[in-house]
Amino acid sequence: MWLNESEQTLRRDLQGLASDLRWSAVELLRIAQQLRQGGNDVDAQAVQRLCDLFQGDEERLLGYAEEVKAKVISRNKAE
């Protein structure tokens, strides 16, 4: 099944946001590692929890993008 223009845009947006979250989690993991090396385990753990949240959100957004592709979720252009 073909996606209409609005659905294609929605799918690309969801994938882009997921990619942004992935990149952010990678950067935060680097920061958490630096915090640990500096002896700041409390803040490192807090940053790690943020990474875990981001990774869960990334997976959910990618799932939504697949639902758009499968036409489970659709978007029609408003006129």
Secondary structure, 3 states (H helix, E strand, C coil): CCCCHHHHHHHHHHHHHHHHHHHHHHHHHHHHHHHHHCCCHHHHHHHHHHHHHHHHHHHHHHHHHHHHHCCCCCCCCCC
